[in-house]
Amino acid sequence: MTTSEPSSGYVGRFAPSPTGPLHFGSLLAAAASYLEAKAAHGRWLVRIEDIDPPREPPGADTEILRALEHYGFAWDGPVLYQSREAARHRALVEALVSRGAAYACGCSRRALAGARRGPLGIIYPGTCRNGTRARRTAIRVRTTDAPITFDDRLQGRQTQRLESESGDFVILRRDGLIAYQLAVVADDAAQGVTEVVRGIDLLDSTPRQIHLQRLLGLRTPAYAHFPIAVNARGEKLGKSTGAPAVSLGDPRPLLLALLRALGQSVPADLGSASLASIWAFATRHWDPGGLAGRRQVLWMPEKIGYR
């Protein structure tokens, strides 16, 4: 559902990939960003990041929006579908290539299998920095080892040296699809997002996104990375770990569990309140300070804990 209430200058967003239905972990991320925006009297946008068609089952976007509505989320303005912004994304890629800030790379995953690995995975060795004769190429953006530092509101000061910790990274894939890092930067800027609120599993992507923002002359938003939900084995909840879709029954019990997982005090009688009243209470009393430095929320139907 959409809203059109007056807002402050704050703009937040929830940007799910339509690879399957919402589960507790994705709903947790939605709730954190929603409460941040509403407590700031700001706007909350929904963006469907549908830029990887092979991984997107038909109708998943509709299921996601239906679940958000069922749990009482109210977004501002129309839903943005990232796939419809392809021309703008490609124009930014071409601009970076024309300036020499990005280049064609013919390296396959197999070719990079023996490359040095760092904390963020394979560190690209710069094989194609000076050109390639490959017919099928990706586009990588050039990096340096100048430290990229930012202050995350929950996780504190973060610093990363891209060239030595991840290497030049892909912004246009070999199959012609735009890469996540470029698309998210382009669309956050286009939508005027002032704070990115998301799970801590994306914390290490932030320096790469700041690097792109600087290259493209885009404003860097504030960042707040919340703990992610994990199961009893310490695995992030998701399709690959068998996380079930959220129920479309009575939304109130799970909504209260979400608030507790986000460190909020929930009065015992709130469970009998209306959905609108629960959101109004949660917005009025929103305080994420207790999650500072937390990385994981242990989610089990009968237990929520922190790690």
N, C-alpha and C positions, 0 to 999 in steps of 0.2 A: 504494500500500500504506500501511497505517497502522501507527503504533508506539504503545506505551504505556509507554515508559521514564520513570523519574523525571526531572524537569526542574527547572531553576532558575527564577527569576522572569522570565527573558527570554522574550518571545514575538515571533517573526518571522512573516512570511507571504510567499507568492507568490500574486499575484492576476491571472492572465491573463484577457483578454477572449477568448471563444471565437469569434473571427472567422476562424479557420483553424488549421492544424496548427502545432506548435512548429517554429521555425527556430533557427538558431544564436544569433541575438540574444536571443530569448526564453529559450532554455535558459541563456544566459550570466547573465541576470537571476535565473533560478531558482537557479543554482549560487551566485551571490554571496549571496543571502538565506539559502540553505540552510546554507552554510558559516559565515556569521555566527551563525546560531542554534545550530548543532551545536557550534561552538567555544566558545560561551557556556554549553553544557550546557542549552540552553533548548528551547522547543517551536517547531516549524515548521509553520505551517498552510497549507493550500491553499484558496483562495477563487476560485470561477469568477464573474467579473464579467459576467454575462449580462443586462445591462440595456438592450441595444440590439438587439432581435430582428431588425430588417431587415438587419443586418450579420452575423448569426450563422447559418452553414450548419448544417443538422441533423447531429448527431453530432460536431461539432467538440470539444465538451467531453470526450467519450469518447476521442477521439484524443489530446488533450492529456494526460489522465490516464494513458493507455496509454504514451505516450512518457516521461513522468516515471518511471513504474515501470520501464520498459525501461532507463533510465539510472541506476537504483538510488536514486532519491529516495524517502525514507520520511517521510510526513507524520504529524502527530499529530492524532488525532480525525477526525471526519467532514469531508468536503469541504462548505464552505458555498456555496450557490448564491445569489447576490445577488438574483436575481429573486424569491426566496421571502421576502425581507425588505421587500417593497414597502409593507406596512401601516405598519411602523415608520418607514420613510423618509418616507412621506407625513405621518405624525404630527409629525415634526420640521419639515417644511416648514410645516405648519399652525401650529405653535407660533411659528415665526419670523414668519409673516404676522400672527398675532394680536398680537404685540408691536410690530409696525411695523418689524421688522428686515428684512422682505422684502415685496415688493409685486408685483402683477400688471403684466405688460408685454405690450403688443400689437404691438411692433415686429417686423417680419419681417426676414430677412436682406437683402432688397432695399431695405427702408426704411433700413437701416444702411449700405448700400454706400458712401455718401459720407462716413461719419463719419471722424473723425481716427483715424489709425493710430499705434500705438506699438510698442515692441519685442515685445509679446506679442500683437499683432494689433489688431483694431478696439477702440477705447476707447469703451465705451458712454457716450453723451452725456447720459444721465439723462432722456430724453424722457418716460418714464411715471412718474417718481418721485412726481408729485403726482396720479396717477390716469390711467386710460384708459377709453375707451368700447368698446374692441375686444371682440368676442365670443370670439375665440380668443386666449388669452394664455399666456405663460410666466410663471414666477415668478423674479424676480431678488432677490438679497440686497443690501442697502445696504452700501456701503463708505465708508471715510474715507481721508484722506491721512496719517493717523498711520502712521509707518513700522512695518512688521512685519519684525522681525529674528530670525534664528535661526542657529545654528552647525551647519553640515553637517560631519559627521565627515571627509569626503573633500574637499569643495569649499570649506570655510572659511565665514567669516561672509557671510551673504546678507541683503540688505535690499530691500524692495519697498514702494512706496506705491500701494496698490490703486486708489484713486479716479482718480489721474492716469495710472497705467500700464496699467490694464485696465478700470477702471470697474466698475459693479455687474454681477455675473455671474449666469448662469442656474443655478438649482438644480432647477427642474422645467420640462421642455421644453414647447413649444407642442403637441406631439403627445401629451402626457400622460405621457411617460416620465421617470423620475427622471434627473437629470443626474449625471455622474461625480463631480463635486466633493462633492456632498452624500452620495452613496452610500458613497464610500470613507471619508469621515470617520465616518459612522455605523457602518460595519461594523468599521473599525479599533478604534473605541472598544468596540463590543459584544464583540469577540473579545479584548480586552485586549492589543492589540499594543503592545509597548514600544519597538520600533525599526522604522522603515520603511526597507527596503533596496530600491532600485529604480534604474532607469536615469536618467541625467542629463537626458533629454528631459522628465522630469516635474518637474525642479527648480523651474521657474517656477510650477507649480501649488501648490507647498507653502505660500506665503504665503496663498493663498486658502483652503486647507484649515485653516491655523492660525486665520485669521479666523473660519471657521465653528466650529472647536473652541471658541474663546473665546465666541462668541455662544451656543453650546449648553451651555456649562459642562463641556466634555469635556477630558480630559487630553491634552496635546500629547506625542506620542512623540518619541524621538530620530530623526534622519534621517541617512542615508548614501546619496548618489547616485553610482552607479558609471558609468564610461564606457559609452557605447552602442556596439554593433558597427555598422560602416559598410562599404560595399563600396568598390571601387577608385575610384568616382566621388564618394565622400564622402556617399553616400545611406544613411540609416538602413536596416538590414535589415528587411524587412517584406513583407507581401503585395503592396503597391503597387510595390515595387522588385524583385519577382521572387525573393525569398529562398526557396530550396527547403526543404521539410520536412526535419527531421533524419532520418537513416537509422535504421531499426530493425534494422540488422545488428549486428555486434560493436560495443558501445557504448564500448569502451575508448579507441580512437584519438581520437574526438571529445571524450570526457571529458578526456583529457590536453590536448587543444587548448584546451578551456575553462579548465583550470587555468593554462595558459601565458598565455592572454588576460587572466586575472585577476592576472597578475604573479607567479605562484607558480613556485618552482623544482621541476622535475620530474625525478627521477633517470631515467637511461636505461633501467634495468631495470624501471621501474614499469609499462611497457606490457605485460609478461607476467604481471602480478599479477592477482588476481581483482578483480571490480568492488567488492566489499566492502572489500578491502584498499586499493584506490585511494582510496575515500572516507575510510577510517580514516586513511590517511597525510595526505590533504588537510586533514582536520579537525584533526589533531594539529599540523600545520605552518602552519595558515592565518595569513596576514599580508597584509592588503590595503594596508598603508602605502605601498607603491610606486606605488599608483594615485592618490595624493593630487594633486588639481589636474588630473588627466587627464580629457578629455571624450570621446574617441573611441578605440575599438579598431578598427583596420583588419583586416577579416577577409577573407582569401583562402585557399583550400585549402592553398596552399604558403607562406603568409606571415602573420604576425601582427605588427603594429606599433602604435605609440601616437601620438596627436596631441593 
